[in-house]
């Protein structure tokens, strides 16, 4: 419940003065508040580990610290079980598909992703996990099957597609990725982009970050292709047919992950995660992403 999250935020050891809280967002990974102690403002994130989703905050803490050192993210000022306190940048706003379509914004974002993929790893104090979406999809499928979730009847087809896509991706050269880029994780202060919410940070193919952003913002095909082209220029490679097919495969895999993620979330409405996410419709989130899968698969197979 939001009041439980608010109470936890007010009771943090970080505060030396009374604070006021304003809700920023509430979602399946927890609540976020704007805290004001009369001197400064802070972004407070309240939420526990979510084992069913593979979220463990020790990883988010380590990656957030490295991301700030790399100039990618606001500073993590304080953490304790179930709570993180970040710097708050008042001018920063969430990105959207229309803004990202502007060439100057695309260039800024691709530069930031290149910095993330290549610079962040050397600043990590821990090795960091591998985010292999195909394995995660299989794990979600096992959970849904074991608990007789609503998506049981779809699992056979989804896992066959999962295998097909993994084969198409083949070997990768891993870089360190955010792995869940969306409007609320890419912030723009008018001069630069920054990244937040590193719950899924880990080693992956750099194209997956582009794919998750394309999926979560439902980018127009032309904008997504432009993003791929600019990223390939940054890495010194061509956006050839092979790259486009792999990018299309990653977008399909990301849609499957989102659909299964929502399916698993819908099965645990009384967990701590479900309580914090009161009002979030996991089943609808799952349906929206899986409804887009057929078109994405057709695009992938036609390249």
Beta strands, then each sheet from edge to edge (+ up, - down):
strand 1: 20-27
strand 2: 30-36
strand 3: 41-46
strand 4: 76-80
strand 5: 83-87
strand 6: 93-94
strand 7: 175-177
strand 8: 186-188
strand 9: 193-195
strand 10: 202-204
sheet 1: 1+ 2- 3+ 5- 4+
sheet 2: 6+ 8- 9+
sheet 3: 7+ 10-
end
